[in-house]
Amino acid sequence: MLSAYQGYQLSLKSISRAQFDLICTHIKPDQVISLILSDSDDTPGQSELFFSRFQITDFTRTRMLKLINIGSASLEDICRCFKEFAKYHRISIESYNARRLSQDVLLSVATQIKIGAPERLISCAEITSRSFAFPVCLIILRCLTISQSSMDDLKSICKLALRLTSLKVENLILNANEEFLLLAQKLRRLVLYCKNVPVSMNQMEQLLLNLPQLKYFEISAKGSFDLTNGYLWESLTYKLVTFNFNFWLKIAGIEEILNSFRTSFWIERKKWFVVATRKRLFSIPHFSKKIADTYFQLPLHTTIPHGDETLLFDKVTYFILNNSLISHQNYFRYIKTLEIKNTNSFENLSTLIDLNHVENFILSSSMNHSTIATLMKSMPSLQQFSINTELQKFFDQTKNLCFEQIRILEINQPIIDGNFYVIEQLVRLFPNIEILRVNSIRWRLGIARLLDKFENLWSASFRLEKSSTPETDIDVLSFIRNDFDVLNFIRNEIDYEKYEAFHNRCRPKSTTGQNQGKYYDFWIKKRVSFSLYYSN
């Protein structure tokens, strides 16, 4: 069946090493029409391993190639191999390491680029300041996401990227009363976030009237009061399919303003609804809250017709239980993440949210044995568990329990050196863990033991930090400074008979502080015989 099918859309994002090997063994490059590769935290080194087995030029029928967080060295090598390949195929590059990548190589091959991460941002100015053949590099660009840009730099890109259809700028730096003009005749989707100076209706008119193909427009910015006129917006946006805005400004006469957004154009034809507060005017449900708690209240001033308030409830996917439940008519149908911060009352929880859709459970408060047992049984879709409470108390409250349905475990409390009891209890409680994330561990040997003991584990990330025990500080810090020694120590301590494949990587911690550390990521494959033995 695999050899007969000729149209695989292959995504290797967040895949186990065993599944990766199985796919690579049986798939043929000329069967693949879409390919996604990822060197993210859960699959470090994937691209290098993939291209050790295949040549990019073998994928003759592939029309879309997406590269996520690919290491800069690997990505640059790949780019050099498919410059000709890129002329006929759609290539998307999402990279956290783009600052280190040669921009001329990247822009010359990518028809879709997303650059930037909170800890490592690329600005448009850095791209345009490169001394390479800019028109040649941008001529094939269709989709672009950049973290920061001035208006002048954005104009330069639009002028040269003649095929550009989608543009997102996460921070557009403006000067006061600056001309708001982009010459992008084929642009269909535009997303702008402006944070420094207010924009005006005149600037919006200047922008939208010169984008004849635009169908999807989203903007978030400080604004002047003339942006609150819904009648003026009608003449500018009647050709748009989607229009979402979020304006921060001082508002007086809220209901009078909202009346201009209650015409048949807004309510019946477009079904675009608006909320107004004293400091903000925004589209809903797009800019409505995605996180709610027990104090959640509907907005007081909105154009949503009576009875359609479910639009706001259905937008919420993260619910926090932080107080005894208040009696009200709210009901959240699509909660994916449930966080417990207060355990005083659970009696009415099922009347407030639909527990059937909860996939991620975050415990941030102590909970008695019977309550946690009952709650876990009420969430049939649950796969991920996050521990934010003291580990010893958590173990005391979960004696004789076993959460076999959990596949992803995140631990946000420190695992200190020499505490083998913690490892034993975690393995007892969560025997089927496949993905493990430990955000604070002060024990190198503990990393090796956790890798060994979770028999179904295929991905793990640990942040190794300074030990709280004085006599071990020097030892741990010396290893933190030498990434190779840390990884070598762990590889020497694991039970190698259990592993068929073992990939690892070190990456720096994104924040600073006295207790700095580094992340160590592992992508592993356990031998089947061991897994079968321990599952019986």
One Martini backbone bead per residue (centre of mass of N, CA, C, O) as a GRO file, in nm:
protein
  536
    1MET     BB    1   0.058   0.063  -0.021
    2LEU     BB    2   0.296   0.262   0.003
    3SER     BB    3   0.404   0.221  -0.299
    4ALA     BB    4   0.127   0.310  -0.446
    5TYR     BB    5   0.131   0.576  -0.320
    6GLN     BB    6   0.158   0.939  -0.460
    7GLY     BB    7   0.047   1.157  -0.198
    8TYR     BB    8   0.236   1.258   0.035
    9GLN     BB    9   0.190   1.422   0.357
   10LEU     BB   10   0.483   1.501   0.537
   11SER     BB   11   0.503   1.499   0.897
   12LEU     BB   12   0.790   1.543   1.142
   13LYS     BB   13   0.644   1.670   1.370
   14SER     BB   14   0.641   1.540   1.666
   15ILE     BB   15   0.819   1.265   1.646
   16SER     BB   16   0.913   0.966   1.681
   17ARG     BB   17   1.185   0.774   1.623
   18ALA     BB   18   1.038   0.519   1.531
   19GLN     BB   19   0.854   0.655   1.319
   20PHE     BB   20   1.078   0.781   1.154
   21ASP     BB   21   1.219   0.517   1.069
   22LEU     BB   22   0.976   0.387   0.931
   23ILE     BB   23   0.931   0.603   0.714
   24CYS     BB   24   1.224   0.607   0.592
   25THR     BB   25   1.214   0.305   0.500
   26HIS     BB   26   0.931   0.323   0.308
   27ILE     BB   27   0.979   0.579   0.170
   28LYS     BB   28   0.952   0.775  -0.128
   29PRO     BB   29   1.035   1.073  -0.262
   30ASP     BB   30   0.827   1.055  -0.521
   31GLN     BB   31   0.565   1.046  -0.307
   32VAL     BB   32   0.619   1.342  -0.215
   33ILE     BB   33   0.432   1.665  -0.180
   34SER     BB   34   0.486   1.699   0.142
   35LEU     BB   35   0.727   1.866   0.377
   36ILE     BB   36   0.815   1.832   0.733
   37LEU     BB   37   1.072   1.981   0.928
   38SER     BB   38   1.229   1.935   1.270
   39ASP     BB   39   1.445   2.104   1.539
   40SER     BB   40   1.305   2.087   1.786
   41ASP     BB   41   1.299   1.994   2.113
   42ASP     BB   42   1.168   1.695   2.032
   43THR     BB   43   1.374   1.696   1.744
   44PRO     BB   44   1.681   1.679   1.753
   45GLY     BB   45   1.852   1.646   1.446
   46GLN     BB   46   1.657   1.567   1.209
   47SER     BB   47   1.765   1.693   0.943
   48GLU     BB   48   2.040   1.552   0.940
   49LEU     BB   49   1.923   1.265   0.936
   50PHE     BB   50   1.749   1.287   0.682
   51PHE     BB   51   1.998   1.389   0.487
   52SER     BB   52   2.152   1.109   0.529
   53ARG     BB   53   1.918   0.952   0.347
   54PHE     BB   54   1.860   1.211   0.171
   55GLN     BB   55   1.792   1.402  -0.118
   56ILE     BB   56   1.641   1.684  -0.221
   57THR     BB   57   1.644   1.608  -0.535
   58ASP     BB   58   1.448   1.348  -0.497
   59PHE     BB   59   1.195   1.556  -0.460
   60THR     BB   60   1.018   1.593  -0.746
   61ARG     BB   61   0.697   1.623  -0.619
   62THR     BB   62   0.753   1.849  -0.432
   63ARG     BB   63   0.561   2.155  -0.331
   64MET     BB   64   0.625   2.141  -0.006
   65LEU     BB   65   0.861   2.304   0.221
   66LYS     BB   66   0.915   2.269   0.579
   67LEU     BB   67   1.119   2.463   0.816
   68ILE     BB   68   1.182   2.402   1.168
   69ASN     BB   69   1.432   2.513   1.353
   70ILE     BB   70   1.677   2.503   1.187
   71GLY     BB   71   1.987   2.476   1.182
   72SER     BB   72   2.206   2.687   1.039
   73ALA     BB   73   2.403   2.487   0.908
   74SER     BB   74   2.194   2.298   0.785
   75LEU     BB   75   2.033   2.511   0.624
   76GLU     BB   76   2.261   2.613   0.442
   77ASP     BB   77   2.315   2.342   0.306
   78ILE     BB   78   2.033   2.304   0.193
   79CYS     BB   79   2.006   2.564   0.024
   80ARG     BB   80   2.238   2.495  -0.180
   81CYS     BB   81   2.072   2.242  -0.304
   82PHE     BB   82   1.774   2.422  -0.371
   83LYS     BB   83   1.766   2.662  -0.577
   84GLU     BB   84   1.623   2.520  -0.812
   85PHE     BB   85   1.393   2.392  -0.653
   86ALA     BB   86   1.253   2.675  -0.563
   87LYS     BB   87   1.129   2.767  -0.841
   88TYR     BB   88   0.886   2.518  -0.812
   89HIS     BB   89   0.856   2.567  -0.497
   90ARG     BB   90   0.730   2.567  -0.171
   91ILE     BB   91   0.900   2.755   0.087
   92SER     BB   92   0.930   2.715   0.444
   93ILE     BB   93   1.074   2.933   0.705
   94GLU     BB   94   1.123   2.846   1.054
   95SER     BB   95   1.350   3.042   1.261
   96TYR     BB   96   1.555   3.084   1.554
   97ASN     BB   97   1.849   3.104   1.375
   98ALA     BB   98   1.850   3.344   1.157
   99ARG     BB   99   2.082   3.535   1.248
  100ARG     BB  100   2.309   3.311   1.146
  101LEU     BB  101   2.197   3.336   0.869
  102SER     BB  102   2.232   3.377   0.546
  103GLN     BB  103   2.022   3.592   0.383
  104ASP     BB  104   2.080   3.531   0.086
  105VAL     BB  105   2.015   3.233   0.101
  106LEU     BB  106   1.732   3.245   0.220
  107LEU     BB  107   1.588   3.450   0.014
  108SER     BB  108   1.658   3.283  -0.254
  109VAL     BB  109   1.453   3.023  -0.164
  110ALA     BB  110   1.213   3.162  -0.016
  111THR     BB  111   0.855   3.194  -0.034
  112GLN     BB  112   0.848   3.146   0.286
  113ILE     BB  113   0.885   3.358   0.581
  114LYS     BB  114   0.974   3.294   0.933
  115ILE     BB  115   1.106   3.531   1.163
  116GLY     BB  116   1.145   3.464   1.493
  117ALA     BB  117   1.176   3.524   1.850
  118PRO     BB  118   1.163   3.633   2.165
  119GLU     BB  119   1.495   3.574   2.193
  120ARG     BB  120   1.520   3.607   1.851
  121LEU     BB  121   1.527   3.884   1.654
  122ILE     BB  122   1.422   3.993   1.332
  123SER     BB  123   1.473   4.259   1.129
  124CYS     BB  124   1.419   4.434   0.850
  125ALA     BB  125   1.680   4.598   0.856
  126GLU     BB  126   1.873   4.351   0.847
  127ILE     BB  127   1.788   4.258   0.569
  128THR     BB  128   1.826   4.532   0.398
  129SER     BB  129   2.147   4.566   0.476
  130ARG     BB  130   2.229   4.379   0.277
  131SER     BB  131   2.493   4.307   0.018
  132PHE     BB  132   2.279   4.201  -0.200
  133ALA     BB  133   2.064   4.083  -0.448
  134PHE     BB  134   1.764   4.183  -0.370
  135PRO     BB  135   1.570   4.140  -0.614
  136VAL     BB  136   1.638   3.839  -0.653
  137CYS     BB  137   1.555   3.742  -0.361
  138LEU     BB  138   1.238   3.867  -0.373
  139ILE     BB  139   1.083   3.771  -0.634
  140ILE     BB  140   0.962   3.483  -0.493
  141LEU     BB  141   0.813   3.617  -0.269
  142ARG     BB  142   0.495   3.557  -0.080
  143CYS     BB  143   0.573   3.506   0.232
  144LEU     BB  144   0.589   3.727   0.531
  145THR     BB  145   0.760   3.719   0.854
  146ILE     BB  146   0.823   3.984   1.089
  147SER     BB  147   0.917   4.138   1.389
  148GLN     BB  148   1.063   4.409   1.261
  149SER     BB  149   0.975   4.750   1.136
  150SER     BB  150   0.990   4.991   0.923
  151MET     BB  151   0.831   5.164   0.681
  152ASP     BB  152   1.064   5.193   0.480
  153ASP     BB  153   1.144   4.893   0.470
  154LEU     BB  154   0.868   4.789   0.382
  155LYS     BB  155   0.860   4.936   0.113
  156SER     BB  156   1.106   4.799  -0.011
  157ILE     BB  157   0.998   4.514  -0.013
  158CYS     BB  158   0.732   4.563  -0.174
  159LYS     BB  159   0.872   4.674  -0.430
  160LEU     BB  160   1.037   4.389  -0.481
  161ALA     BB  161   0.795   4.195  -0.390
  162LEU     BB  162   0.582   4.117  -0.644
  163ARG     BB  163   0.451   3.828  -0.511
  164LEU     BB  164   0.324   3.932  -0.263
  165THR     BB  165   0.045   3.800  -0.041
  166SER     BB  166   0.190   3.785   0.255
  167LEU     BB  167   0.185   3.996   0.562
  168LYS     BB  168   0.385   4.014   0.872
  169VAL     BB  169   0.402   4.252   1.153
  170GLU     BB  170   0.489   4.253   1.495
  171ASN     BB  171   0.665   4.545   1.468
  172LEU     BB  172   0.573   4.863   1.380
  173ILE     BB  173   0.771   5.141   1.315
  174LEU     BB  174   0.671   5.473   1.384
  175ASN     BB  175   0.600   5.786   1.282
  176ALA     BB  176   0.461   6.069   1.312
  177ASN     BB  177   0.252   6.101   1.047
  178GLU     BB  178   0.310   5.877   0.861
  179GLU     BB  179   0.325   5.731   0.575
  180PHE     BB  180   0.067   5.479   0.463
  181LEU     BB  181   0.245   5.311   0.212
  182LEU     BB  182   0.179   5.022   0.000
  183LEU     BB  183   0.330   4.854  -0.285
  184ALA     BB  184   0.099   4.574  -0.315
  185GLN     BB  185  -0.084   4.433  -0.561
  186LYS     BB  186  -0.097   4.109  -0.439
  187LEU     BB  187  -0.206   4.162  -0.168
  188ARG     BB  188  -0.423   3.963   0.069
  189ARG     BB  189  -0.245   3.965   0.341
  190LEU     BB  190  -0.263   4.167   0.654
  191VAL     BB  191  -0.037   4.215   0.941
  192LEU     BB  192  -0.048   4.462   1.212
  193TYR     BB  193   0.187   4.579   1.470
  194CYS     BB  194   0.150   4.877   1.667
  195LYS     BB  195   0.335   5.037   1.955
  196ASN     BB  196   0.429   5.355   1.957
  197VAL     BB  197   0.215   5.500   1.764
  198PRO     BB  198  -0.053   5.645   1.654
  199VAL     BB  199  -0.324   5.591   1.449
  200SER     BB  200  -0.520   5.682   1.164
  201MET     BB  201  -0.766   5.714   0.932
  202ASN     BB  202  -0.590   5.832   0.709
  203GLN     BB  203  -0.387   5.598   0.707
  204MET     BB  204  -0.594   5.374   0.640
  205GLU     BB  205  -0.679   5.489   0.369
  206GLN     BB  206  -0.403   5.487   0.238
  207LEU     BB  207  -0.362   5.182   0.259
  208LEU     BB  208  -0.632   5.044   0.142
  209LEU     BB  209  -0.658   5.202  -0.141
  210ASN     BB  210  -0.358   5.053  -0.231
  211LEU     BB  211  -0.505   4.746  -0.196
  212PRO     BB  212  -0.684   4.573  -0.427
  213GLN     BB  213  -0.638   4.250  -0.312
  214LEU     BB  214  -0.744   4.275  -0.036
  215LYS     BB  215  -0.901   4.039   0.223
  216TYR     BB  216  -0.696   4.037   0.482
  217PHE     BB  217  -0.730   4.225   0.793
  218GLU     BB  218  -0.488   4.314   1.055
  219ILE     BB  219  -0.497   4.524   1.360
  220SER     BB  220  -0.263   4.662   1.612
  221ALA     BB  221  -0.316   4.972   1.801
  222LYS     BB  222  -0.275   5.275   1.845
  223GLY     BB  223  -0.526   5.546   1.860
  224SER     BB  224  -0.748   5.750   1.724
  225PHE     BB  225  -1.076   5.857   1.746
  226ASP     BB  226  -1.157   5.816   1.432
  227LEU     BB  227  -1.163   5.488   1.457
  228THR     BB  228  -1.477   5.486   1.585
  229ASN     BB  229  -1.597   5.498   1.284
  230GLY     BB  230  -1.805   5.278   1.125
  231TYR     BB  231  -1.886   5.428   0.861
  232LEU     BB  232  -1.597   5.464   0.744
  233TRP     BB  233  -1.521   5.159   0.736
  234GLU     BB  234  -1.717   5.062   0.519
  235SER     BB  235  -1.573   5.203   0.268
  236LEU     BB  236  -1.293   5.033   0.322
  237THR     BB  237  -1.418   4.707   0.381
  238TYR     BB  238  -1.624   4.577   0.165
  239LYS     BB  239  -1.397   4.372   0.025
  240LEU     BB  240  -1.363   4.220   0.274
  241VAL     BB  241  -1.358   3.915   0.451
  242THR     BB  242  -1.145   4.012   0.677
  243PHE     BB  243  -1.178   4.207   0.996
  244ASN     BB  244  -0.927   4.293   1.242
  245PHE     BB  245  -0.931   4.485   1.553
  246ASN     BB  246  -0.697   4.677   1.789
  247PHE     BB  247  -0.771   4.960   1.985
  248TRP     BB  248  -0.588   5.206   2.166
  249LEU     BB  249  -0.816   5.424   2.346
  250LYS     BB  250  -1.006   5.694   2.418
  251ILE     BB  251  -1.348   5.668   2.545
  252ALA     BB  252  -1.653   5.835   2.459
  253GLY     BB  253  -1.954   5.729   2.413
  254ILE     BB  254  -1.998   5.417   2.359
  255GLU     BB  255  -2.285   5.367   2.234
  256GLU     BB  256  -2.254   5.565   2.001
  257ILE     BB  257  -2.023   5.415   1.869
  258LEU     BB  258  -2.161   5.132   1.839
  259ASN     BB  259  -2.386   5.221   1.640
  260SER     BB  260  -2.180   5.233   1.390
  261PHE     BB  261  -2.163   4.891   1.433
  262ARG     BB  262  -2.504   4.826   1.382
  263THR     BB  263  -2.529   4.774   1.104
  264SER     BB  264  -2.596   4.567   0.843
  265PHE     BB  265  -2.305   4.541   0.756
  266TRP     BB  266  -2.197   4.426   1.032
  267ILE     BB  267  -2.425   4.214   1.127
  268GLU     BB  268  -2.530   4.073   0.850
  269ARG     BB  269  -2.316   4.071   0.622
  270LYS     BB  270  -2.034   4.028   0.798
  271LYS     BB  271  -2.029   3.955   1.103
  272TRP     BB  272  -1.908   4.204   1.273
  273PHE     BB  273  -1.780   4.236   1.598
  274VAL     BB  274  -1.791   4.460   1.895
  275VAL     BB  275  -1.581   4.612   2.151
  276ALA     BB  276  -1.617   4.847   2.432
  277THR     BB  277  -1.413   5.066   2.614
  278ARG     BB  278  -1.236   5.320   2.761
  279LYS     BB  279  -0.947   5.190   2.606
  280ARG     BB  280  -1.113   5.002   2.387
  281LEU     BB  281  -1.123   4.865   2.039
  282PHE     BB  282  -1.270   4.543   1.929
  283SER     BB  283  -1.266   4.238   1.790
  284ILE     BB  284  -1.512   3.972   1.768
  285PRO     BB  285  -1.341   3.689   1.870
  286HIS     BB  286  -1.037   3.739   1.801
  287PHE     BB  287  -0.975   3.955   2.066
  288SER     BB  288  -1.057   3.770   2.268
  289LYS     BB  289  -1.048   3.568   2.522
  290LYS     BB  290  -0.860   3.255   2.593
  291ILE     BB  291  -0.874   3.325   2.902
  292ALA     BB  292  -1.024   3.188   3.202
  293ASP     BB  293  -1.222   3.231   3.499
  294THR     BB  294  -1.438   3.257   3.775
  295TYR     BB  295  -1.461   3.587   3.687
  296PHE     BB  296  -1.604   3.577   3.436
  297GLN     BB  297  -1.713   3.830   3.192
  298LEU     BB  298  -1.905   3.995   3.003
  299PRO     BB  299  -1.929   4.242   2.807
  300LEU     BB  300  -2.101   4.544   2.828
  301HIS     BB  301  -1.997   4.650   2.530
  302THR     BB  302  -2.178   4.530   2.244
  303THR     BB  303  -2.277   4.386   1.910
  304ILE     BB  304  -2.382   4.135   2.006
  305PRO     BB  305  -2.630   3.944   1.984
  306HIS     BB  306  -2.871   3.812   2.146
  307GLY     BB  307  -2.750   3.470   2.197
  308ASP     BB  308  -2.426   3.501   2.082
  309GLU     BB  309  -2.219   3.454   2.334
  310THR     BB  310  -2.072   3.184   2.248
  311LEU     BB  311  -1.838   3.317   2.095
  312LEU     BB  312  -1.677   3.375   2.362
  313PHE     BB  313  -1.669   3.096   2.497
  314ASP     BB  314  -1.542   2.938   2.243
  315LYS     BB  315  -1.258   3.089   2.258
  316VAL     BB  316  -1.206   2.937   2.511
  317THR     BB  317  -0.914   2.710   2.620
  318TYR     BB  318  -0.847   2.842   2.912
  319PHE     BB  319  -0.885   2.730   3.255
  320ILE     BB  320  -0.918   2.889   3.587
  321LEU     BB  321  -0.917   2.767   3.915
  322ASN     BB  322  -0.935   3.044   4.173
  323ASN     BB  323  -1.225   2.971   4.296
  324SER     BB  324  -1.512   2.955   4.401
  325LEU     BB  325  -1.785   2.891   4.245
  326ILE     BB  326  -1.987   3.082   4.045
  327SER     BB  327  -2.312   3.159   3.984
  328HIS     BB  328  -2.369   3.098   3.635
  329GLN     BB  329  -2.414   3.083   3.265
  330ASN     BB  330  -2.153   2.983   3.203
  331TYR     BB  331  -2.012   2.796   2.907
  332PHE     BB  332  -1.736   2.583   2.829
  333ARG     BB  333  -1.670   2.373   2.543
  334TYR     BB  334  -1.328   2.426   2.459
  335ILE     BB  335  -1.141   2.301   2.676
  336LYS     BB  336  -0.785   2.217   2.692
  337THR     BB  337  -0.704   2.384   2.961
  338LEU     BB  338  -0.655   2.298   3.311
  339GLU     BB  339  -0.631   2.505   3.606
  340ILE     BB  340  -0.530   2.458   3.951
  341LYS     BB  341  -0.546   2.704   4.234
  342ASN     BB  342  -0.825   2.599   4.371
  343THR     BB  343  -0.985   2.344   4.607
  344ASN     BB  344  -1.267   2.421   4.751
  345SER     BB  345  -1.436   2.374   4.464
  346PHE     BB  346  -1.608   2.106   4.247
  347GLU     BB  347  -1.917   2.062   4.212
  348ASN     BB  348  -1.955   2.281   3.942
  349LEU     BB  349  -1.751   2.232   3.708
  350SER     BB  350  -1.933   2.073   3.491
  351THR     BB  351  -2.125   2.339   3.459
  352LEU     BB  352  -1.887   2.524   3.323
  353ILE     BB  353  -1.732   2.279   3.187
  354ASP     BB  354  -1.604   2.070   2.935
  355LEU     BB  355  -1.418   1.782   3.015
  356ASN     BB  356  -1.389   1.617   2.739
  357HIS     BB  357  -1.155   1.832   2.607
  358VAL     BB  358  -0.934   1.785   2.803
  359GLU     BB  359  -0.561   1.765   2.767
  360ASN     BB  360  -0.460   1.976   2.996
  361PHE     BB  361  -0.314   1.947   3.328
  362ILE     BB  362  -0.283   2.194   3.596
  363LEU     BB  363  -0.107   2.180   3.907
  364SER     BB  364  -0.124   2.468   4.157
  365SER     BB  365  -0.249   2.279   4.388
  366SER     BB  366  -0.359   2.125   4.638
  367MET     BB  367  -0.492   1.776   4.654
  368ASN     BB  368  -0.695   1.540   4.722
  369HIS     BB  369  -0.728   1.215   4.652
  370SER     BB  370  -1.033   1.198   4.559
  371THR     BB  371  -1.038   1.446   4.371
  372ILE     BB  372  -0.819   1.364   4.165
  373ALA     BB  373  -0.946   1.095   4.085
  374THR     BB  374  -1.216   1.207   3.980
  375LEU     BB  375  -1.109   1.414   3.775
  376MET     BB  376  -0.945   1.223   3.589
  377LYS     BB  377  -1.207   1.054   3.505
  378SER     BB  378  -1.350   1.326   3.366
  379MET     BB  379  -1.094   1.316   3.140
  380PRO     BB  380  -1.074   1.141   2.845
  381SER     BB  381  -0.851   1.344   2.679
  382LEU     BB  382  -0.617   1.314   2.859
  383GLN     BB  383  -0.232   1.369   2.823
  384GLN     BB  384  -0.150   1.618   3.010
  385PHE     BB  385   0.090   1.695   3.282
  386SER     BB  386   0.126   1.956   3.537
  387ILE     BB  387   0.370   2.039   3.790
  388ASN     BB  388   0.341   2.318   4.050
  389THR     BB  389   0.405   2.153   4.296
  390GLU     BB  390   0.514   2.002   4.554
  391LEU     BB  391   0.628   1.687   4.527
  392GLN     BB  392   0.577   1.556   4.802
  393LYS     BB  393   0.277   1.637   4.825
  394PHE     BB  394   0.187   1.498   4.568
  395PHE     BB  395   0.259   1.209   4.655
  396ASP     BB  396   0.077   1.201   4.909
  397GLN     BB  397  -0.197   1.260   4.728
  398THR     BB  398  -0.116   0.987   4.519
  399LYS     BB  399  -0.163   0.735   4.656
  400ASN     BB  400  -0.240   0.455   4.460
  401LEU     BB  401  -0.197   0.597   4.196
  402CYS     BB  402  -0.262   0.592   3.824
  403PHE     BB  403  -0.164   0.762   3.507
  404GLU     BB  404  -0.194   0.604   3.211
  405GLN     BB  405  -0.296   0.843   3.003
  406ILE     BB  406  -0.027   0.979   3.024
  407ARG     BB  407   0.224   1.131   2.785
  408ILE     BB  408   0.269   1.423   2.918
  409LEU     BB  409   0.536   1.568   3.121
  410GLU     BB  410   0.545   1.848   3.356
  411ILE     BB  411   0.811   1.998   3.555
  412ASN     BB  412   0.816   2.298   3.789
  413GLN     BB  413   0.992   2.153   3.999
  414PRO     BB  414   1.257   2.079   4.169
  415ILE     BB  415   1.530   1.849   4.116
  416ILE     BB  416   1.731   1.718   4.333
  417ASP     BB  417   2.006   1.590   4.449
  418GLY     BB  418   1.969   1.237   4.521
  419ASN     BB  419   1.644   1.191   4.443
  420PHE     BB  420   1.516   0.881   4.388
  421TYR     BB  421   1.220   0.901   4.484
  422VAL     BB  422   1.111   1.080   4.260
  423ILE     BB  423   1.152   0.882   4.029
  424GLU     BB  424   0.978   0.650   4.139
  425GLN     BB  425   0.709   0.812   4.155
  426LEU     BB  426   0.683   0.903   3.860
  427VAL     BB  427   0.679   0.616   3.737
  428ARG     BB  428   0.431   0.517   3.894
  429LEU     BB  429   0.223   0.743   3.800
  430PHE     BB  430   0.381   0.756   3.490
  431PRO     BB  431   0.426   0.484   3.281
  432ASN     BB  432   0.348   0.635   2.969
  433ILE     BB  433   0.572   0.822   2.899
  434GLU     BB  434   0.697   1.019   2.607
  435ILE     BB  435   0.703   1.319   2.729
  436LEU     BB  436   0.964   1.523   2.885
  437ARG     BB  437   0.956   1.812   3.122
  438VAL     BB  438   1.230   1.975   3.291
  439ASN     BB  439   1.272   2.303   3.449
  440SER     BB  440   1.433   2.171   3.714
  441ILE     BB  441   1.769   2.051   3.754
  442ARG     BB  442   2.043   1.932   4.002
  443TRP     BB  443   2.102   1.642   3.831
  444ARG     BB  444   2.268   1.450   3.617
  445LEU     BB  445   2.193   1.158   3.700
  446GLY     BB  446   1.884   1.206   3.687
  447ILE     BB  447   1.863   1.221   3.383
  448ALA     BB  448   1.951   0.931   3.322
  449ARG     BB  449   1.728   0.790   3.495
  450LEU     BB  450   1.481   0.905   3.348
  451LEU     BB  451   1.549   0.791   3.071
  452ASP     BB  452   1.539   0.491   3.164
  453LYS     BB  453   1.256   0.451   3.327
  454PHE     BB  454   1.102   0.554   3.081
  455GLU     BB  455   1.003   0.323   2.849
  456ASN     BB  456   0.830   0.531   2.635
  457LEU     BB  457   1.045   0.725   2.575
  458TRP     BB  458   1.135   0.995   2.310
  459SER     BB  459   1.119   1.277   2.478
  460ALA     BB  460   1.351   1.529   2.624
  461SER     BB  461   1.369   1.803   2.874
  462PHE     BB  462   1.636   1.990   3.040
  463ARG     BB  463   1.714   2.203   3.321
  464LEU     BB  464   2.027   2.282   3.421
  465GLU     BB  465   2.121   2.366   3.750
  466LYS     BB  466   2.207   2.496   4.029
  467SER     BB  467   2.299   2.377   4.316
  468SER     BB  468   2.204   2.378   4.665
  469THR     BB  469   2.467   2.222   4.716
  470PRO     BB  470   2.776   2.330   4.788
  471GLU     BB  471   2.958   2.071   4.707
  472THR     BB  472   2.819   2.078   4.395
  473ASP     BB  473   2.857   2.346   4.246
  474ILE     BB  474   3.127   2.315   4.094
  475ASP     BB  475   3.060   2.060   3.943
  476VAL     BB  476   2.810   2.161   3.783
  477LEU     BB  477   2.923   2.424   3.657
  478SER     BB  478   3.148   2.290   3.492
  479PHE     BB  479   2.943   2.135   3.313
  480ILE     BB  480   2.774   2.373   3.205
  481ARG     BB  481   3.019   2.503   3.047
  482ASN     BB  482   3.037   2.193   2.932
  483ASP     BB  483   2.843   2.038   2.714
  484PHE     BB  484   2.996   1.782   2.639
  485ASP     BB  485   3.030   1.670   2.932
  486VAL     BB  486   2.737   1.640   3.001
  487LEU     BB  487   2.656   1.448   2.769
  488ASN     BB  488   2.873   1.237   2.829
  489PHE     BB  489   2.781   1.166   3.111
  490ILE     BB  490   2.496   1.067   3.035
  491ARG     BB  491   2.583   0.847   2.831
  492ASN     BB  492   2.750   0.684   3.053
  493GLU     BB  493   2.487   0.637   3.255
  494ILE     BB  494   2.328   0.493   3.074
  495ASP     BB  495   2.141   0.220   2.947
  496TYR     BB  496   2.236   0.110   2.639
  497GLU     BB  497   2.051  -0.149   2.604
  498LYS     BB  498   1.779   0.034   2.569
  499TYR     BB  499   1.910   0.154   2.301
  500GLU     BB  500   1.892   0.244   1.948
  501ALA     BB  501   1.864   0.563   1.990
  502PHE     BB  502   2.071   0.885   2.036
  503HIS     BB  503   1.975   1.221   2.075
  504ASN     BB  504   2.141   1.547   2.125
  505ARG     BB  505   2.111   1.880   2.297
  506CYS     BB  506   2.215   2.219   2.337
  507ARG     BB  507   2.059   2.503   2.508
  508PRO     BB  508   1.987   2.808   2.600
  509LYS     BB  509   1.868   3.007   2.818
  510SER     BB  510   1.640   3.282   2.781
  511THR     BB  511   1.700   3.367   3.069
  512THR     BB  512   1.788   3.558   3.351
  513GLY     BB  513   2.000   3.485   3.641
  514GLN     BB  514   2.128   3.326   3.912
  515ASN     BB  515   1.979   3.038   3.803
  516GLN     BB  516   2.124   2.942   3.565
  517GLY     BB  517   2.091   2.751   3.254
  518LYS     BB  518   2.048   2.452   3.057
  519TYR     BB  519   1.937   2.286   2.779
  520TYR     BB  520   1.844   1.932   2.733
  521ASP     BB  521   1.798   1.737   2.445
  522PHE     BB  522   1.597   1.435   2.360
  523TRP     BB  523   1.615   1.175   2.099
  524ILE     BB  524   1.465   0.856   2.124
  525LYS     BB  525   1.517   0.482   2.114
  526LYS     BB  526   1.375   0.206   2.220
  527ARG     BB  527   1.379  -0.110   2.283
  528VAL     BB  528   1.130  -0.335   2.248
  529SER     BB  529   1.196  -0.550   2.462
  530PHE     BB  530   1.183  -0.357   2.706
  531SER     BB  531   0.897  -0.249   2.674
  532LEU     BB  532   0.755  -0.526   2.690
  533TYR     BB  533   0.862  -0.615   2.963
  534TYR     BB  534   0.745  -0.359   3.134
  535SER     BB  535   0.430  -0.396   3.037
  536ASN     BB  536   0.378  -0.690   3.194
   0.00000   0.00000   0.00000
